[in-house]
Structure formats: structure tokens, C-alpha cells
Amino acid sequence: MNFNDVDRIIEAVTDAVVTEVDRRAKDRRSCACHEVLVDCCPNRLRGVLGAGAARLGLHAAGGAPDQVAGVIDHTLLRPDATGRDIDKVCDEAAQYGFVTVCLNATWVAHARRRLADAPVGVCSVVGFPFGATTPDVKQYEARRALADGASEIDMVINVGALKSGDRPLVQCDIEGVVQACRRDHALSKVIIETALLTDDEKRIACSLAKVAGADFVKTSTGFGPGGATVADVALMREVVGSQIGVKAAGGIRDYNAFKAMAEAGASRIGASAGIRIVHQARTGQ
């Protein structure tokens, strides 16, 4: 089998997935409040939770303040972050019990040493923040971050290729990073940068990530024109189903926003305001 055959298979599979998602979307009406499918509207989910569901998205964490920190990636991706800033974020993550610290790749080894005695993972970013590098470069970035001690990788898709209709390139882009993560038993997350995409493009991006075997799809880098929205999280959960995670990131600054993303179907939250969210969850304010 040559590369052209592989490309045709990839395109056929993703076309089939996207067609099925579109068919389901046309068969259902949208809610008036969020302009998403009624079946995934956050308001509809509240009724399910009220009926006694034990867990839906992050409902368990959203309803149990002591568990909130355990689904937050404590994030510092500013380009001007110093070693002292990184140490502070790592110490906060250990103190509050965040699931990971999410940092630029240059700080991964430093953070891994700082967190050597703490049950906190190190998440790093690849192709960040624009996604406009080639698949081989992204794969190398992932391999290097993993070698330095990262346990999770958040990669940015090639947004321009997606919007140009070049699905095989986007698929190759994602698969290279996913394969690198699998070799090191690490988690892979695919940032689709929702603020730059139409709803149809969001569906395609999520379908490609799912076919590639990613562990999560993620809304945003936090450096684009917009961050996570309830509607986008609901749409992404609708496409990927329950098989993989949905990470909401970008502009989540308080516990109310955290809960809204949870009810829409997020299973991980990326935030630089993690401490505020935890405090508000514990105090009810």
C-alpha cells in the first residue's frame, strides 16, 4: 500500500464520519438559547443531572469542590514567564492537587524536576500557538517534550490546511503527534482553535482527531481571537461521543464558567485561574 492509497482511505473514513454527523445534525432541531443541537444543549443537561445522574462530563467534579482541582491543567504559557514563575506554578499545582501544569516546552525538564515528589503531571504544547508548522516538526517537538518528562501533549492542528480542505495533511499532522505520545504512554490532546472555524469545520476537525486516535479534543490555545464557549464544547462532545475527552480552555476564569463547561460535556479544563476556581468551589462564592 502506497501513500496515495493511505490518503484515500483516510479521506474516505473521515468523509463517512463527517457525513454521519451532518446527517444527525439535519435530523434534529437546534435550541433557541445556544444555537446548538437540542440533544447537547447545556440547559437540557441540567435536567439529566437533576434526575440523579452520577457523572456527566465534569458533573462529579462540579458537584464536589474537593475534586475540582483534579481535572484542571494549571496553565502558564506566557512567552515572558521566568524560572521563578514556573516554580510558583509548579508549587501551586502540588499544593492544590491540579492534574498537570501546562507549560511551553522549554520548561518541561525544569518542571519535571520541580515536581519530582508530587503526583502532578507535566503537559506541554506542540505547534503552539498557530499550528502552522509541518507534521514532522510537530512530531519532533512532541518527542522532545516527552523525553524531557512531559506526560501529556496539547498540539495545535494546521488550521489553514483544514480551512483549505486538505484533510489528509491535517490527519497526518495529528497522527504523528498521537503516535509519539502512544510510544511514551502519554496523553494526546488536539487543539482545534474553535474561534477560527465554522461549525462544519469544527465537526471535521474533531472527526479527524477521533479517527487519528487522540485522547482529547481541545477548544483553544488561549492566544486566538476567542476562547472556550459552552456551545463549542457541546458541539465537540456531540461529535466525539463518550470515547475521548473534551478539554475546554481559554477564558475560563471562575467556578461558574467551570461548571458551565462541565455541564456542556468538558472532561478537562485548562486555566490560569485554577486557584480562584478552586477557592470559589470550596467557599460557594
FENQUI-V294883 format. One record per residue. OMEGA is omega in whole degrees, 0 to 359 (* if undefined). Layout:
[[OMEGA] [OMEGA]]
//
This chain:
[[180] [183] [179] [177] [179] [180] [181] [178] [179] [183] [180] [181] [181] [176] [181] [179] [182] [179] [180] [177] [179] [180] [180] [181] [181] [181] [184] [177] [178] [177] [181] [188] [185] [183] [171] [180] [181] [183] [180] [178] [180] [179] [177] [182] [180] [177] [178] [180] [181] [180] [173] [178] [181] [181] [174] [188] [179] [184] [180] [179] [181] [181] [181] [187] [182] [181] [185] [183] [184] [176] [181] [167] [181] [200] [171] [183] [178] [180] [181] [179] [180] [176] [178] [177] [181] [178] [181] [179] [179] [180] [177] [180] [178] [182] [186] [179] [175] [185] [176] [159] [181] [191] [170] [190] [182] [183] [186] [182] [179] [181] [180] [177] [182] [184] [186] [183] [183] [178] [182] [179] [175] [177] [177] [185] [184] [182] [192] [358] [189] [181] [190] [172] [186] [182] [181] [178] [179] [179] [178] [178] [180] [181] [180] [179] [179] [178] [180] [175] [177] [177] [177] [180] [174] [183] [179] [179] [173] [186] [181] [178] [179] [183] [176] [181] [182] [183] [178] [179] [179] [178] [178] [179] [183] [186] [180] [180] [179] [180] [178] [180] [180] [180] [181] [179] [179] [178] [178] [177] [185] [180] [183] [180] [188] [184] [180] [188] [168] [178] [178] [179] [176] [179] [180] [181] [180] [178] [178] [178] [180] [179] [181] [178] [178] [180] [181] [158] [186] [187] [199] [173] [189] [180] [179] [183] [179] [181] [182] [172] [178] [181] [181] [178] [179] [179] [181] [178] [178] [183] [187] [181] [183] [187] [182] [184] [173] [177] [175] [181] [179] [175] [179] [193] [179] [185] [177] [177] [177] [182] [179] [178] [179] [182] [178] [176] [178] [177] [173] [179] [172] [184] [170] [181] [184] [181] [177] [180] [180] [179] [180] [178] [183] [184] [182] [181] [*]]
//
